[in-house]
Amino acid sequence: MHEKLAKSILSGGNGMNIYRGCTHGCIYCDSRSLCYQMTHDFEDIEVKINAPQLLDAALGRKRKPCMISTGSMSDPYLPLEQTLGLTRQCLEVIEKHGFGLSILTKSDAILRDLDLLASIHKKAKCVVEMTLTTHDEALCKILEPNVCTTKRRVEVLKIMQEHGIPTVVWLSPILPFINDTKENLQGILDACIGVGVQGILCFGFGMTLRSGDREYYYAQLDRHFPGIKERYQEKYGENYVLTSDNNAELFSIFTHECQRQGIRYLPDQVFSYLQDFPQSKTVQQLSLLT
């Protein structure tokens, strides 16, 4: 890891990334793509050491509370967070200012901060998001080797449900020729239904590959799935979007199950849920300032 004094912490859409890079080792990670212009090794995590102070100042300048999101580019619960505690410090800032939180992770380390998540949700709104790609535990350990498996992530979602904290699942990516099966999809859907998720984000069944990500992914295919890389190259060439041959069938199952269970599944609908700060809480926060 290496430290950086950042100049700002929030994007225009109120998203933040405390860390840059990742050590989870997911073989398909889009964040490895060269287009993100990372100037250090992906596993050499850049730490925005002044993130809590920047966030405190940024939230203090806002006229009214809103949702703050984190986790889209780098998991906020990398192993080094256990020592540094920057994510927890940022959650404390969010809780202090009465803002909402939308937080995405693959790690059960988020349970350390259950007290803060519950307090944020009580004051405003907190949504915990988990990425689930692979129902098969053995396969999950290959695709996402350095983070807890799907079974444990589902347990985390259940714990959040028991504490009244709503959850959303990212069902992405689905890798052609590897986990693009009805059995895998149904296993994940059953898990989501069982823990009462509010929404499932799915952008179709397949994946994306671009320079930087593609080379790493293909090297891992050669290591774990000999012969699959050649099938990718023959079918997809240098395409950015790699749609599974099973996309239509899987998407039909997905939409039917979500509709039947009353689970949000249209991307605009799910993102709206994640971004909307409850109006009653906004009025309550404003009344405290007058």
Secondary structure, DSSP 8 states (H G I E B T S, - for coil): -EEE--S----TTSEE-SEES--S--TT-GGG-GGG---S-TTS-EEETTHHHHHHHHHHH-SS--EEEE-SSS-TT-TTHHHH-HHHHHHHHHHHHT-EEEEEES-GGGGGGHHHHHHHHHHS-EEEEEE---S-HHHHHHHSTTS--HHHHHHHHHHHHHTT--EEEE-----TTTT-SHHHHHHHHHHHHHTT-SEEE---SEEE--TTHHHHHHHHHHHHSTTHHHHHHHHHTT-SEEE-TTHHHHHHHHHHHHHHHT-B-SHHHHHHHHH---HHHHHHHHHHH-
